Amino acid sequence: MEEHTDDLDGQPLFWRSAGALDGTPTLYLHGVPTSSDDWVPFLEAGGGLAPDLPGFGRSGKRGDGDFTMEGYAAFVDRFLEHMGVDRVRLVVHDWGAVGLLWAMRDPARVERLVVMNAVPFLPGFTWHRAARLWRTRGIGEFAIGLASAKPVMGAALRGAAPGLRDEILAHFDQGTQRAILQLYRTSPPEKLAAAGADLGSITAPALVLWGADDPFIETRFASGYAAALGDAELELVEGAGHWPWRDDPALVARVCAFLGTRDAGSAALPDPSRLV
């Protein structure tokens, strides 16, 4: 696995990669409030690409950034253009679901898809308590600032695997907090539902892999995603939460097997000079 730092559209860009980029690499998209740290075991096992989304991790966090659903979907397109990648195997978690917005625009670019405990682009979803606070001006700024305290973050991540809190807090600065507030405040539930109207156009084989003990997103949205996608199978993981692979590490191998990338992470990377 390698770590990379570059510039994209005037902002710093950080990403991780492993394995060959020839053929159809896997693109991993993390959620809120994490980073590409989430994907290290997947990259080691199966190779692929994992960027820190703008506003998160080590990527740019400029005050004038477009930290909206539309902005992140556009970033996915620009990142793949930057990498010289046309078609991908796509893995999304939480707000990494913005990759589905990109996929709906050009479904032929997705060879296989894995959806794990993703923000629902489906009818009937209502935001969890923390998100409702973030969406409220004034209160949201106070609440998200308070979340930077270790005890508060630990309480918010109740039941999560050890180490996750510290990974998040390592990059949970004002830039990330600002990105989170903008993203949630521009994403009311009715907008989420409308955004997923064309999920059925994604006809690539899909796996909806869902931690059944998620305290933030109800399990019924796992079934909703499986029904809405064109060709999907559903697996509920009992005893696993919002980050299911952290509770059940065997899921890393399950995802790589579905993608057909098991052990691809040991392959040699191409010369970085060929990247756009």
Secondary structure as UniProt FT lines:
FT   STRAND          2..8
FT   TURN            9..10
FT   STRAND          11..18
FT   STRAND          26..29
FT   TURN            32..33
FT   HELIX           36..39
FT   HELIX           40..46
FT   STRAND          48..51
FT   TURN            54..55
FT   TURN            57..58
FT   TURN            63..64
FT   HELIX           69..83
FT   STRAND          88..94
FT   HELIX           95..97
FT   HELIX           98..105
FT   HELIX           107..109
FT   STRAND          110..118
FT   TURN            123..124
FT   HELIX           129..134
FT   TURN            137..138
FT   HELIX           139..146
FT   TURN            147..148
FT   HELIX           150..156
FT   TURN            157..159
FT   TURN            162..163
FT   HELIX           164..169
FT   TURN            170..171
FT   HELIX           174..185
FT   HELIX           189..195
FT   TURN            196..198
FT   HELIX           199..201
FT   STRAND          206..211
FT   TURN            212..213
FT   HELIX           220..228
FT   STRAND          232..237
FT   TURN            238..239
FT   HELIX           244..247
FT   HELIX           250..259
FT   TURN            262..263
FT   HELIX           264..266
FT   HELIX           272..274
//
